[in-house]
Amino acid sequence: MVPDEIKFETFVDAQSTAFQEYVSSVIAKLPKTDKDYRSIQNKISGIYEQYPKVMDVFDTEQAAALTEQECAALITVVGLRNQLVEMETQAIYFRGCYDGVGYLQKAGIL
C-alpha cells in the first residue's frame, strides 16, 4: 500500500552527504576493486616515469617543449585518462542505479 502523500527527500538529504563526496567515494573504490582500472593507472604511471615531462603537462600551467616520443606518450596518456573517466562514469552510474532501486524499495514503491 502506497501512502496518499509520499515525501521524497533530495538525493543529498537522503545520503546525508554532498554529491561530490558521494562521487569521490565511488571512484576511490575503483583501484581496489577493478583490476582493469588499476592496470590503466599503472600504465600511466609507467609513462610518467619514462617521460617525466608528460606529467608536467598536466601538473603545471607552463608551456612545455616535448620531443616526438613525449608527444606520442602524451597522446597515449590522454587516451588512457579518458578510459579511466569512462570507467568512473560507469561506476557512478551503476552505483546511482543501485542506490535508487534501494531507495525505492525502502520507500515501499518497488
VOKOLFI-907989 format. One record per atom (N, C-alpha, C, O): residue number from 1; atom name; x, y, z. Coordinates in Angstrom, 2 decimals, decimal comma. Atoms other than C-alpha are relative to their C-alpha. Example, Ala and Ser with C-alpha at 12.3 -4.5 7.8 and 13.67 -1.06 7.14 Angstrom:
! VOKOLFI-907989
@num=1 atomo=N c1=0,89 c2=-1,19 c3=0,00
@num=1 atomo=CA c1=12,30 c2=-4,50 c3=7,80
@num=1 atomo=C c1=0,90 c2=1,20 c3=0,00
@num=1 atomo=O c1=1,94 c2=1,18 c3=0,66
@num=2 atomo=N c1=-0,82 c2=-1,19 c3=-0,06
@num=2 atomo=CA c1=13,67 c2=-1,06 c3=7,14
@num=2 atomo=C c1=-0,77 c2=1,09 c3=0,73
@num=2 atomo=O c1=-0,26 c2=2,20 c3=0,90
//
This chain:
! VOKOLFI-907989
@num=1 atomo=N c1=0,84 c2=-1,18 c3=0,00
@num=1 atomo=CA c1=0,00 c2=0,00 c3=0,00
@num=1 atomo=C c1=0,88 c2=1,24 c3=0,00
@num=1 atomo=O c1=1,79 c2=1,36 c3=0,82
@num=2 atomo=N c1=-0,76 c2=-1,24 c3=0,12
@num=2 atomo=CA c1=1,36 c2=3,38 c3=-1,02
@num=2 atomo=C c1=-0,76 c2=1,10 c3=0,73
@num=2 atomo=O c1=-1,95 c2=1,29 c3=0,49
@num=3 atomo=N c1=0,67 c2=-1,10 c3=-0,70
@num=3 atomo=CA c1=0,61 c2=6,31 c3=1,29
@num=3 atomo=C c1=-0,51 c2=1,04 c3=-0,99
@num=3 atomo=O c1=0,01 c2=1,17 c3=-2,10
@num=4 atomo=N c1=0,57 c2=-1,03 c3=0,86
@num=4 atomo=CA c1=-1,51 c2=9,13 c3=-0,14
@num=4 atomo=C c1=1,02 c2=1,06 c3=-0,36
@num=4 atomo=O c1=1,07 c2=1,53 c3=-1,50
@num=5 atomo=N c1=-0,99 c2=-1,04 c3=0,24
@num=5 atomo=CA c1=1,31 c2=11,61 c3=0,23
@num=5 atomo=C c1=1,38 c2=-0,55 c3=0,30
@num=5 atomo=O c1=1,69 c2=-0,87 c3=1,45
@num=6 atomo=N c1=-1,37 c2=0,48 c3=-0,18
@num=6 atomo=CA c1=4,87 c2=10,48 c3=-0,31
@num=6 atomo=C c1=0,92 c2=1,19 c3=-0,01
@num=6 atomo=O c1=0,91 c2=1,99 c3=-0,94
@num=7 atomo=N c1=-0,96 c2=-1,10 c3=-0,06
@num=7 atomo=CA c1=7,55 c2=12,88 c3=0,78
@num=7 atomo=C c1=1,36 c2=-0,56 c3=-0,39
@num=7 atomo=O c1=1,94 c2=-1,40 c3=0,31
@num=8 atomo=N c1=-1,32 c2=0,43 c3=0,43
@num=8 atomo=CA c1=10,73 c2=12,36 c3=-1,17
@num=8 atomo=C c1=1,03 c2=1,01 c3=0,46
@num=8 atomo=O c1=0,85 c2=2,22 c3=0,35
@num=9 atomo=N c1=-1,12 c2=-0,86 c3=-0,36
@num=9 atomo=CA c1=13,97 c2=13,69 c3=0,17
@num=9 atomo=C c1=0,85 c2=0,21 c3=-1,26
@num=9 atomo=O c1=0,79 c2=-0,59 c3=-2,20
@num=10 atomo=N c1=-0,92 c2=-0,18 c3=1,11
@num=10 atomo=CA c1=16,50 c2=15,12 c3=-2,19
@num=10 atomo=C c1=1,11 c2=-1,03 c3=0,12
@num=10 atomo=O c1=1,30 c2=-1,62 c3=1,18
@num=11 atomo=N c1=-1,11 c2=0,95 c3=-0,02
@num=11 atomo=CA c1=19,44 c2=12,93 c3=-3,12
@num=11 atomo=C c1=0,98 c2=0,32 c3=1,12
@num=11 atomo=O c1=1,39 c2=-0,57 c3=1,87
@num=12 atomo=N c1=-0,97 c2=-0,39 c3=-1,02
@num=12 atomo=CA c1=21,77 c2=14,91 c3=-0,88
@num=12 atomo=C c1=-0,55 c2=-0,24 c3=1,39
@num=12 atomo=O c1=0,17 c2=-0,70 c3=2,27
@num=13 atomo=N c1=0,61 c2=0,24 c3=-1,31
@num=13 atomo=CA c1=19,33 c2=14,75 c3=2,04
@num=13 atomo=C c1=-0,02 c2=-1,49 c3=0,33
@num=13 atomo=O c1=0,31 c2=-1,89 c3=1,44
@num=14 atomo=N c1=0,10 c2=1,45 c3=-0,22
@num=14 atomo=CA c1=18,83 c2=11,01 c3=1,62
@num=14 atomo=C c1=1,35 c2=-0,62 c3=0,30
@num=14 atomo=O c1=1,44 c2=-1,56 c3=1,09
@num=15 atomo=N c1=-1,33 c2=0,57 c3=-0,19
@num=15 atomo=CA c1=22,55 c2=10,33 c3=1,50
@num=15 atomo=C c1=0,76 c2=0,64 c3=1,16
@num=15 atomo=O c1=1,80 c2=0,13 c3=1,57
@num=16 atomo=N c1=-0,66 c2=-0,74 c3=-1,09
@num=16 atomo=CA c1=23,47 c2=12,81 c3=4,26
@num=16 atomo=C c1=1,43 c2=0,40 c3=-0,36
@num=16 atomo=O c1=2,31 c2=0,41 c3=0,49
@num=17 atomo=N c1=-1,34 c2=-0,40 c3=0,45
@num=17 atomo=CA c1=26,44 c2=13,92 c3=2,21
@num=17 atomo=C c1=-0,12 c2=0,84 c3=-1,25
@num=17 atomo=O c1=-1,16 c2=0,86 c3=-1,90
@num=18 atomo=N c1=-0,02 c2=-0,78 c3=1,23
@num=18 atomo=CA c1=27,38 c2=16,23 c3=-0,60
@num=18 atomo=C c1=0,21 c2=-0,92 c3=-1,19
@num=18 atomo=O c1=0,85 c2=-1,97 c3=-1,07
@num=19 atomo=N c1=-0,10 c2=0,83 c3=1,20
@num=19 atomo=CA c1=27,17 c2=14,86 c3=-4,11
@num=19 atomo=C c1=1,46 c2=-0,30 c3=-0,36
@num=19 atomo=O c1=1,78 c2=-1,43 c3=-0,73
@num=20 atomo=N c1=-1,40 c2=0,21 c3=0,37
@num=20 atomo=CA c1=30,89 c2=15,34 c3=-4,74
@num=20 atomo=C c1=0,66 c2=-1,04 c3=0,91
@num=20 atomo=O c1=1,49 c2=-1,83 c3=0,45
@num=21 atomo=N c1=-0,54 c2=1,01 c3=-0,92
@num=21 atomo=CA c1=31,73 c2=13,28 c3=-1,65
@num=21 atomo=C c1=-0,49 c2=-1,39 c3=-0,40
@num=21 atomo=O c1=0,26 c2=-2,36 c3=-0,31
@num=22 atomo=N c1=0,57 c2=1,26 c3=0,47
@num=22 atomo=CA c1=29,42 c2=10,54 c3=-2,94
@num=22 atomo=C c1=0,77 c2=-0,51 c3=-1,21
@num=22 atomo=O c1=1,16 c2=-1,67 c3=-1,27
@num=23 atomo=N c1=-0,73 c2=0,36 c3=1,21
@num=23 atomo=CA c1=31,13 c2=10,56 c3=-6,34
@num=23 atomo=C c1=1,42 c2=-0,42 c3=0,36
@num=23 atomo=O c1=1,91 c2=-1,44 c3=-0,14
@num=24 atomo=N c1=-1,38 c2=0,32 c3=-0,40
@num=24 atomo=CA c1=34,58 c2=10,58 c3=-4,73
@num=24 atomo=C c1=0,09 c2=-1,35 c3=0,68
@num=24 atomo=O c1=1,05 c2=-2,09 c3=0,46
@num=25 atomo=N c1=-0,04 c2=1,28 c3=-0,69
@num=25 atomo=CA c1=33,72 c2=7,61 c3=-2,54
@num=25 atomo=C c1=-0,15 c2=-1,17 c3=-0,98
@num=25 atomo=O c1=0,45 c2=-2,22 c3=-0,78
@num=26 atomo=N c1=0,15 c2=1,04 c3=1,01
@num=26 atomo=CA c1=32,62 c2=5,59 c3=-5,58
@num=26 atomo=C c1=1,30 c2=-0,16 c3=-0,77
@num=26 atomo=O c1=1,76 c2=-1,28 c3=-1,00
@num=27 atomo=N c1=-1,24 c2=0,03 c3=0,79
@num=27 atomo=CA c1=35,76 c2=6,50 c3=-7,54
@num=27 atomo=C c1=1,16 c2=-0,55 c3=0,83
@num=27 atomo=O c1=2,01 c2=-1,26 c3=0,30
@num=28 atomo=N c1=-1,10 c2=0,44 c3=-0,86
@num=28 atomo=CA c1=38,06 c2=5,84 c3=-4,57
@num=28 atomo=C c1=0,06 c2=-1,52 c3=0,12
@num=28 atomo=O c1=1,12 c2=-2,08 c3=0,36
@num=29 atomo=N c1=0,03 c2=1,47 c3=-0,11
@num=29 atomo=CA c1=36,96 c2=2,18 c3=-4,52
@num=29 atomo=C c1=0,50 c2=-0,70 c3=-1,26
@num=29 atomo=O c1=0,88 c2=-1,87 c3=-1,20
@num=30 atomo=N c1=-0,36 c2=0,63 c3=1,27
@num=30 atomo=CA c1=37,82 c2=1,55 c3=-8,18
@num=30 atomo=C c1=1,39 c2=-0,63 c3=-0,02
@num=30 atomo=O c1=1,52 c2=-1,77 c3=-0,46
@num=31 atomo=N c1=-1,33 c2=0,64 c3=0,04
@num=31 atomo=CA c1=41,59 c2=0,98 c3=-7,78
@num=31 atomo=C c1=0,07 c2=-1,28 c3=0,82
@num=31 atomo=O c1=0,87 c2=-2,17 c3=0,52
@num=32 atomo=N c1=-0,02 c2=1,19 c3=-0,87
@num=32 atomo=CA c1=40,87 c2=-1,58 c3=-5,06
@num=32 atomo=C c1=-0,82 c2=-1,14 c3=-0,58
@num=32 atomo=O c1=-0,53 c2=-2,31 c3=-0,32
@num=33 atomo=N c1=0,95 c2=1,03 c3=0,43
@num=33 atomo=CA c1=38,07 c2=-3,43 c3=-6,84
@num=33 atomo=C c1=0,06 c2=-0,34 c3=-1,48
@num=33 atomo=O c1=-0,48 c2=-1,37 c3=-1,89
@num=34 atomo=N c1=0,02 c2=0,22 c3=1,44
@num=34 atomo=CA c1=38,74 c2=-3,15 c3=-10,58
@num=34 atomo=C c1=1,43 c2=-0,13 c3=-0,53
@num=34 atomo=O c1=2,18 c2=0,85 c3=-0,57
@num=35 atomo=N c1=-1,38 c2=0,23 c3=0,45
@num=35 atomo=CA c1=41,92 c2=-4,72 c3=-11,95
@num=35 atomo=C c1=0,31 c2=0,73 c3=-1,30
@num=35 atomo=O c1=1,45 c2=1,15 c3=-1,51
@num=36 atomo=N c1=-0,23 c2=-0,74 c3=1,25
@num=36 atomo=CA c1=41,47 c2=-3,08 c3=-15,37
@num=36 atomo=C c1=0,29 c2=1,48 c3=0,29
@num=36 atomo=O c1=1,15 c2=2,08 c3=-0,34
@num=37 atomo=N c1=-0,22 c2=-1,38 c3=-0,41
@num=37 atomo=CA c1=41,26 c2=0,34 c3=-13,72
@num=37 atomo=C c1=1,42 c2=0,15 c3=0,54
@num=37 atomo=O c1=2,15 c2=1,07 c3=0,18
@num=38 atomo=N c1=-1,33 c2=-0,01 c3=-0,59
@num=38 atomo=CA c1=44,40 c2=-0,43 c3=-11,72
@num=38 atomo=C c1=1,08 c2=-0,14 c3=-1,08
@num=38 atomo=O c1=2,11 c2=0,52 c3=-1,03
@num=39 atomo=N c1=-0,95 c2=0,23 c3=1,09
@num=39 atomo=CA c1=46,17 c2=-1,65 c3=-14,85
@num=39 atomo=C c1=0,23 c2=1,28 c3=-0,81
@num=39 atomo=O c1=1,36 c2=1,61 c3=-1,17
@num=40 atomo=N c1=-0,12 c2=-1,26 c3=0,74
@num=40 atomo=CA c1=45,44 c2=1,60 c3=-16,69
@num=40 atomo=C c1=0,77 c2=1,02 c3=0,82
@num=40 atomo=O c1=1,62 c2=1,73 c3=0,28
@num=41 atomo=N c1=-0,74 c2=-0,93 c3=-0,86
@num=41 atomo=CA c1=46,67 c2=3,63 c3=-13,72
@num=41 atomo=C c1=1,50 c2=-0,34 c3=-0,02
@num=41 atomo=O c1=2,34 c2=0,55 c3=-0,06
@num=42 atomo=N c1=-1,40 c2=0,42 c3=0,01
@num=42 atomo=CA c1=49,88 c2=1,58 c3=-13,73
@num=42 atomo=C c1=0,67 c2=0,34 c3=-1,33
@num=42 atomo=O c1=1,83 c2=0,74 c3=-1,35
@num=43 atomo=N c1=-0,55 c2=-0,38 c3=1,31
@num=43 atomo=CA c1=50,36 c2=2,16 c3=-17,48
@num=43 atomo=C c1=0,33 c2=1,49 c3=-0,02
@num=43 atomo=O c1=1,38 c2=1,89 c3=-0,51
@num=44 atomo=N c1=-0,23 c2=-1,45 c3=-0,04
@num=44 atomo=CA c1=50,01 c2=5,90 c3=-16,93
@num=44 atomo=C c1=1,22 c2=0,32 c3=0,86
@num=44 atomo=O c1=2,05 c2=1,13 c3=0,47
@num=45 atomo=N c1=-1,15 c2=-0,23 c3=-0,88
@num=45 atomo=CA c1=52,48 c2=5,81 c3=-14,03
@num=45 atomo=C c1=1,31 c2=-0,38 c3=-0,70
@num=45 atomo=O c1=2,31 c2=0,32 c3=-0,57
@num=46 atomo=N c1=-1,18 c2=0,43 c3=0,73
@num=46 atomo=CA c1=54,95 c2=3,90 c3=-16,20
@num=46 atomo=C c1=0,42 c2=1,01 c3=-1,05
@num=46 atomo=O c1=1,61 c2=1,28 c3=-1,22
@num=47 atomo=N c1=-0,30 c2=-1,03 c3=1,01
@num=47 atomo=CA c1=54,70 c2=6,50 c3=-18,95
@num=47 atomo=C c1=0,57 c2=1,24 c3=0,68
@num=47 atomo=O c1=1,53 c2=1,84 c3=0,18
@num=48 atomo=N c1=-0,51 c2=-1,17 c3=-0,72
@num=48 atomo=CA c1=55,20 c2=9,29 c3=-16,40
@num=48 atomo=C c1=1,44 c2=-0,23 c3=0,46
@num=48 atomo=O c1=2,25 c2=0,70 c3=0,44
@num=49 atomo=N c1=-1,37 c2=0,30 c3=-0,43
@num=49 atomo=CA c1=58,33 c2=7,53 c3=-15,09
@num=49 atomo=C c1=0,96 c2=0,09 c3=-1,18
@num=49 atomo=O c1=2,07 c2=0,60 c3=-1,04
@num=50 atomo=N c1=-0,85 c2=-0,01 c3=1,18
@num=50 atomo=CA c1=59,71 c2=7,13 c3=-18,60
@num=50 atomo=C c1=0,12 c2=1,41 c3=-0,60
@num=50 atomo=O c1=1,18 c2=1,80 c3=-1,11
@num=51 atomo=N c1=0,05 c2=-1,34 c3=0,59
@num=51 atomo=CA c1=58,68 c2=10,63 c3=-19,73
@num=51 atomo=C c1=-0,54 c2=1,00 c3=1,03
@num=51 atomo=O c1=-1,72 c2=1,36 c3=0,98
@num=52 atomo=N c1=0,47 c2=-0,91 c3=-1,06
@num=52 atomo=CA c1=58,52 c2=12,99 c3=-16,72
@num=52 atomo=C c1=-0,62 c2=1,30 c3=-0,52
@num=52 atomo=O c1=-1,50 c2=1,87 c3=0,12
@num=53 atomo=N c1=0,55 c2=-1,24 c3=0,55
@num=53 atomo=CA c1=57,80 c2=15,99 c3=-18,96
@num=53 atomo=C c1=-1,47 c2=-0,14 c3=-0,34
@num=53 atomo=O c1=-2,21 c2=0,84 c3=-0,34
@num=54 atomo=N c1=1,41 c2=0,24 c3=0,34
@num=54 atomo=CA c1=54,49 c2=14,39 c3=-19,93
@num=54 atomo=C c1=-0,87 c2=0,32 c3=1,22
@num=54 atomo=O c1=-1,93 c2=0,93 c3=1,08
@num=55 atomo=N c1=0,76 c2=-0,31 c3=-1,22
@num=55 atomo=CA c1=53,29 c2=14,61 c3=-16,31
@num=55 atomo=C c1=-0,03 c2=1,50 c3=0,23
@num=55 atomo=O c1=-1,02 c2=2,04 c3=0,72
@num=56 atomo=N c1=-0,05 c2=-1,45 c3=-0,19
@num=56 atomo=CA c1=54,41 c2=18,24 c3=-16,23
@num=56 atomo=C c1=-1,08 c2=0,72 c3=-0,81
@num=56 atomo=O c1=-1,55 c2=1,78 c3=-0,41
@num=57 atomo=N c1=1,05 c2=-0,60 c3=0,82
@num=57 atomo=CA c1=51,89 c2=18,99 c3=-18,99
@num=57 atomo=C c1=-1,29 c2=0,13 c3=0,82
@num=57 atomo=O c1=-2,02 c2=1,11 c3=0,68
@num=58 atomo=N c1=1,22 c2=0,01 c3=-0,81
@num=58 atomo=CA c1=49,12 c2=18,12 c3=-16,51
@num=58 atomo=C c1=0,19 c2=0,71 c3=1,34
@num=58 atomo=O c1=-0,77 c2=1,26 c3=1,89
@num=59 atomo=N c1=-0,24 c2=-0,51 c3=-1,35
@num=59 atomo=CA c1=50,77 c2=19,34 c3=-13,30
@num=59 atomo=C c1=0,41 c2=1,47 c3=0,07
@num=59 atomo=O c1=0,35 c2=2,06 c3=1,15
@num=60 atomo=N c1=-0,41 c2=-1,40 c3=-0,04
@num=60 atomo=CA c1=51,99 c2=22,79 c3=-14,29
@num=60 atomo=C c1=-0,82 c2=0,80 c3=-1,00
@num=60 atomo=O c1=-1,49 c2=0,23 c3=-1,87
@num=61 atomo=N c1=0,74 c2=-0,87 c3=0,92
@num=61 atomo=CA c1=50,48 c2=25,75 c3=-16,07
@num=61 atomo=C c1=0,95 c2=0,68 c3=-0,97
@num=61 atomo=O c1=0,61 c2=1,70 c3=-1,58
@num=62 atomo=N c1=-0,99 c2=-0,57 c3=0,90
@num=62 atomo=CA c1=53,60 c2=26,45 c3=-18,07
@num=62 atomo=C c1=0,08 c2=-0,81 c3=-1,28
@num=62 atomo=O c1=-0,16 c2=-2,02 c3=-1,28
@num=63 atomo=N c1=-0,19 c2=0,68 c3=1,27
@num=63 atomo=CA c1=54,20 c2=25,62 c3=-21,70
@num=63 atomo=C c1=1,22 c2=-0,91 c3=0,12
@num=63 atomo=O c1=2,19 c2=-0,58 c3=0,80
@num=64 atomo=N c1=-1,12 c2=0,94 c3=-0,04
@num=64 atomo=CA c1=56,48 c2=22,63 c3=-22,21
@num=64 atomo=C c1=0,32 c2=-0,45 c3=-1,42
@num=64 atomo=O c1=-0,57 c2=-0,76 c3=-2,21
@num=65 atomo=N c1=-0,45 c2=0,52 c3=1,30
@num=65 atomo=CA c1=58,52 c2=21,62 c3=-25,23
@num=65 atomo=C c1=0,17 c2=-1,50 c3=0,14
@num=65 atomo=O c1=0,89 c2=-1,97 c3=1,03
@num=66 atomo=N c1=-0,07 c2=1,46 c3=-0,06
@num=66 atomo=CA c1=58,11 c2=17,91 c3=-25,90
@num=66 atomo=C c1=0,65 c2=-0,55 c3=-1,26
@num=66 atomo=O c1=0,50 c2=-0,01 c3=-2,36
@num=67 atomo=N c1=-0,56 c2=0,69 c3=1,16
@num=67 atomo=CA c1=60,03 c2=15,58 c3=-28,12
@num=67 atomo=C c1=-1,11 c2=-0,77 c3=-0,70
@num=67 atomo=O c1=-2,24 c2=-0,84 c3=-0,21
@num=68 atomo=N c1=0,99 c2=0,80 c3=0,73
@num=68 atomo=CA c1=58,25 c2=13,45 c3=-30,70
@num=68 atomo=C c1=-0,48 c2=-1,19 c3=0,84
@num=68 atomo=O c1=-1,67 c2=-1,50 c3=0,85
@num=69 atomo=N c1=0,36 c2=1,14 c3=-0,85
@num=69 atomo=CA c1=58,34 c2=10,47 c3=-28,31
@num=69 atomo=C c1=-0,88 c2=0,44 c3=1,16
@num=69 atomo=O c1=-1,83 c2=-0,24 c3=1,54
@num=70 atomo=N c1=0,80 c2=-0,52 c3=-1,12
@num=70 atomo=CA c1=56,99 c2=12,59 c3=-25,46
@num=70 atomo=C c1=-1,40 c2=0,38 c3=-0,48
@num=70 atomo=O c1=-2,37 c2=0,20 c3=0,25
@num=71 atomo=N c1=1,32 c2=-0,33 c3=0,56
@num=71 atomo=CA c1=54,16 c2=13,83 c3=-27,71
@num=71 atomo=C c1=-0,82 c2=-1,27 c3=-0,18
@num=71 atomo=O c1=-2,01 c2=-1,30 c3=0,14
@num=72 atomo=N c1=0,70 c2=1,28 c3=0,17
@num=72 atomo=CA c1=53,27 c2=10,23 c3=-28,57
@num=72 atomo=C c1=-0,44 c2=-0,54 c3=1,36
@num=72 atomo=O c1=-1,54 c2=-1,07 c3=1,50
@num=73 atomo=N c1=0,34 c2=0,46 c3=-1,35
@num=73 atomo=CA c1=53,38 c2=9,36 c3=-24,85
@num=73 atomo=C c1=-1,16 c2=0,82 c3=0,57
@num=73 atomo=O c1=-2,04 c2=0,28 c3=1,23
@num=74 atomo=N c1=1,08 c2=-0,87 c3=-0,47
@num=74 atomo=CA c1=51,15 c2=12,36 c3=-24,08
@num=74 atomo=C c1=-1,34 c2=-0,43 c3=-0,61
@num=74 atomo=O c1=-2,35 c2=-0,49 c3=0,09
@num=75 atomo=N c1=1,22 c2=0,45 c3=0,66
@num=75 atomo=CA c1=48,59 c2=11,18 c3=-26,63
@num=75 atomo=C c1=-0,50 c2=-1,30 c3=0,63
@num=75 atomo=O c1=-1,69 c2=-1,49 c3=0,83
@num=76 atomo=N c1=0,36 c2=1,26 c3=-0,66
@num=76 atomo=CA c1=48,67 c2=7,72 c3=-25,05
@num=76 atomo=C c1=-0,60 c2=0,25 c3=1,38
@num=76 atomo=O c1=-1,62 c2=-0,34 c3=1,74
@num=77 atomo=N c1=0,49 c2=-0,31 c3=-1,35
@num=77 atomo=CA c1=48,21 c2=9,17 c3=-21,55
@num=77 atomo=C c1=-1,40 c2=0,61 c3=-0,06
@num=77 atomo=O c1=-2,26 c2=0,25 c3=0,73
@num=78 atomo=N c1=1,32 c2=-0,62 c3=0,12
@num=78 atomo=CA c1=45,26 c2=11,30 c3=-22,66
@num=78 atomo=C c1=-1,05 c2=-1,07 c3=-0,31
@num=78 atomo=O c1=-2,14 c2=-1,06 c3=0,26
@num=79 atomo=N c1=0,93 c2=1,10 c3=0,30
@num=79 atomo=CA c1=43,60 c2=8,22 c3=-24,16
@num=79 atomo=C c1=-0,26 c2=-0,87 c3=1,21
@num=79 atomo=O c1=-1,41 c2=-1,25 c3=1,47
@num=80 atomo=N c1=0,16 c2=0,83 c3=-1,21
@num=80 atomo=CA c1=44,23 c2=6,19 c3=-21,00
@num=80 atomo=C c1=-0,80 c2=0,74 c3=1,06
@num=80 atomo=O c1=-1,65 c2=0,15 c3=1,73
@num=81 atomo=N c1=0,78 c2=-0,79 c3=-0,98
@num=81 atomo=CA c1=42,92 c2=9,00 c3=-18,80
@num=81 atomo=C c1=-1,47 c2=0,06 c3=-0,39
@num=81 atomo=O c1=-2,34 c2=0,04 c3=0,48
@num=82 atomo=N c1=1,39 c2=0,03 c3=0,46
@num=82 atomo=CA c1=39,78 c2=9,11 c3=-20,94
@num=82 atomo=C c1=-0,65 c2=-1,34 c3=0,34
@num=82 atomo=O c1=-1,82 c2=-1,39 c3=0,71
@num=83 atomo=N c1=0,53 c2=1,31 c3=-0,38
@num=83 atomo=CA c1=39,35 c2=5,38 c3=-20,36
@num=83 atomo=C c1=-0,34 c2=-0,04 c3=1,49
@num=83 atomo=O c1=-1,37 c2=-0,59 c3=1,88
@num=84 atomo=N c1=0,27 c2=-0,06 c3=-1,45
@num=84 atomo=CA c1=39,61 c2=5,98 c3=-16,60
@num=84 atomo=C c1=-1,28 c2=0,78 c3=0,28
@num=84 atomo=O c1=-2,09 c2=0,37 c3=1,10
@num=85 atomo=N c1=1,20 c2=-0,81 c3=-0,20
@num=85 atomo=CA c1=36,96 c2=8,70 c3=-16,80
@num=85 atomo=C c1=-1,25 c2=-0,78 c3=-0,41
@num=85 atomo=O c1=-2,27 c2=-0,72 c3=0,27
@num=86 atomo=N c1=1,14 c2=0,82 c3=0,43
@num=86 atomo=CA c1=34,65 c2=6,37 c3=-18,74
@num=86 atomo=C c1=-0,32 c2=-1,06 c3=1,05
@num=86 atomo=O c1=-1,49 c2=-1,29 c3=1,36
@num=87 atomo=N c1=0,23 c2=1,01 c3=-1,04
@num=87 atomo=CA c1=35,13 c2=3,66 c3=-16,11
@num=87 atomo=C c1=-0,59 c2=0,62 c3=1,26
@num=87 atomo=O c1=-1,47 c2=0,03 c3=1,89
@num=88 atomo=N c1=0,53 c2=-0,70 c3=-1,18
@num=88 atomo=CA c1=34,50 c2=6,16 c3=-13,31
@num=88 atomo=C c1=-1,46 c2=0,39 c3=-0,21
@num=88 atomo=O c1=-2,30 c2=0,22 c3=0,68
@num=89 atomo=N c1=1,37 c2=-0,40 c3=0,31
@num=89 atomo=CA c1=31,36 c2=7,46 c3=-15,01
@num=89 atomo=C c1=-0,93 c2=-1,19 c3=0,05
@num=89 atomo=O c1=-2,03 c2=-1,10 c3=0,59
@num=90 atomo=N c1=0,81 c2=1,22 c3=-0,02
@num=90 atomo=CA c1=30,05 c2=3,94 c3=-15,48
@num=90 atomo=C c1=-0,22 c2=-0,48 c3=1,44
@num=90 atomo=O c1=-1,33 c2=-0,87 c3=1,80
@num=91 atomo=N c1=0,12 c2=0,43 c3=-1,40
@num=91 atomo=CA c1=30,77 c2=3,05 c3=-11,84
@num=91 atomo=C c1=-0,97 c2=0,90 c3=0,76
@num=91 atomo=O c1=-1,79 c2=0,41 c3=1,55
@num=92 atomo=N c1=0,91 c2=-0,94 c3=-0,67
@num=92 atomo=CA c1=28,97 c2=6,19 c3=-10,64
@num=92 atomo=C c1=-1,43 c2=-0,24 c3=-0,45
@num=92 atomo=O c1=-2,35 c2=-0,24 c3=0,37
@num=93 atomo=N c1=1,33 c2=0,24 c3=0,55
@num=93 atomo=CA c1=26,01 c2=5,50 c3=-12,93
@num=93 atomo=C c1=-0,63 c2=-1,26 c3=0,63
@num=93 atomo=O c1=-1,76 c2=-1,22 c3=1,12
@num=94 atomo=N c1=0,55 c2=1,24 c3=-0,54
@num=94 atomo=CA c1=25,59 c2=1,90 c3=-11,78
@num=94 atomo=C c1=-0,22 c2=0,08 c3=1,51
@num=94 atomo=O c1=-1,18 c2=-0,50 c3=2,02
@num=95 atomo=N c1=0,19 c2=-0,16 c3=-1,44
@num=95 atomo=CA c1=26,06 c2=2,84 c3=-8,13
@num=95 atomo=C c1=-1,27 c2=0,83 c3=0,27
@num=95 atomo=O c1=-2,02 c2=0,53 c3=1,19
@num=96 atomo=N c1=1,22 c2=-0,81 c3=-0,14
@num=96 atomo=CA c1=23,36 c2=5,51 c3=-8,54
@num=96 atomo=C c1=-1,24 c2=-0,82 c3=-0,27
@num=96 atomo=O c1=-2,24 c2=-0,68 c3=0,43
@num=97 atomo=N c1=1,15 c2=0,88 c3=0,30
@num=97 atomo=CA c1=21,02 c2=2,96 c3=-10,14
@num=97 atomo=C c1=-0,27 c2=-0,93 c3=1,18
@num=97 atomo=O c1=-1,41 c2=-1,10 c3=1,61
@num=98 atomo=N c1=0,12 c2=0,92 c3=-1,14
@num=98 atomo=CA c1=21,70 c2=0,51 c3=-7,31
@num=98 atomo=C c1=-0,60 c2=0,71 c3=1,21
@num=98 atomo=O c1=-1,52 c2=0,20 c3=1,85
@num=99 atomo=N c1=0,51 c2=-0,76 c3=-1,14
@num=99 atomo=CA c1=21,11 c2=3,17 c3=-4,66
@num=99 atomo=C c1=-1,44 c2=0,46 c3=-0,23
@num=99 atomo=O c1=-2,25 c2=0,47 c3=0,70
@num=100 atomo=N c1=1,37 c2=-0,43 c3=0,32
@num=100 atomo=CA c1=17,98 c2=4,43 c3=-6,48
@num=100 atomo=C c1=-1,00 c2=-1,11 c3=0,21
@num=100 atomo=O c1=-2,08 c2=-0,88 c3=0,77
@num=101 atomo=N c1=0,90 c2=1,15 c3=-0,20
@num=101 atomo=CA c1=16,42 c2=0,98 c3=-6,53
@num=101 atomo=C c1=-0,14 c2=-0,30 c3=1,49
@num=101 atomo=O c1=-1,24 c2=-0,57 c3=1,97
@num=102 atomo=N c1=0,05 c2=0,23 c3=-1,45
@num=102 atomo=CA c1=17,33 c2=0,51 c3=-2,87
@num=102 atomo=C c1=-0,88 c2=1,02 c3=0,69
@num=102 atomo=O c1=-1,63 c2=0,68 c3=1,61
@num=103 atomo=N c1=0,81 c2=-1,06 c3=-0,59
@num=103 atomo=CA c1=15,73 c2=3,83 c3=-2,01
@num=103 atomo=C c1=-1,48 c2=-0,24 c3=-0,30
@num=103 atomo=O c1=-2,33 c2=-0,08 c3=0,58
@num=104 atomo=N c1=1,41 c2=0,26 c3=0,36
@num=104 atomo=CA c1=12,54 c2=2,96 c3=-3,90
@num=104 atomo=C c1=-0,54 c2=-1,23 c3=0,75
@num=104 atomo=O c1=-1,71 c2=-1,25 c3=1,14
@num=105 atomo=N c1=0,43 c2=1,17 c3=-0,79
@num=105 atomo=CA c1=12,40 c2=-0,43 c3=-2,16
@num=105 atomo=C c1=-0,25 c2=0,42 c3=1,45
@num=105 atomo=O c1=-1,23 c2=-0,01 c3=2,06
@num=106 atomo=N c1=0,15 c2=-0,48 c3=-1,38
@num=106 atomo=CA c1=12,87 c2=1,28 c3=1,20
@num=106 atomo=C c1=-1,28 c2=0,83 c3=0,15
@num=106 atomo=O c1=-1,93 c2=0,79 c3=1,19
@num=107 atomo=N c1=1,21 c2=-0,82 c3=-0,03
@num=107 atomo=CA c1=10,03 c2=3,67 c3=0,33
@num=107 atomo=C c1=-1,25 c2=-0,83 c3=-0,26
@num=107 atomo=O c1=-2,37 c2=-0,32 c3=-0,18
@num=108 atomo=N c1=1,15 c2=0,88 c3=0,24
@num=108 atomo=CA c1=7,83 c2=0,67 c3=-0,48
@num=108 atomo=C c1=-0,60 c2=0,13 c3=-1,39
@num=108 atomo=O c1=-1,72 c2=-0,32 c3=-1,62
@num=109 atomo=N c1=0,52 c2=-0,20 c3=1,34
@num=109 atomo=CA c1=7,44 c2=1,60 c3=-4,13
@num=109 atomo=C c1=0,31 c2=-1,20 c3=-0,89
@num=109 atomo=O c1=-0,47 c2=-1,53 c3=-1,79
@num=110 atomo=N c1=-0,35 c2=1,20 c3=0,78
@num=110 atomo=CA c1=9,22 c2=-1,45 c3=-5,55
@num=110 atomo=C c1=-0,14 c2=-1,25 c3=0,86
@num=110 atomo=O c1=0,11 c2=-2,35 c3=0,38
//
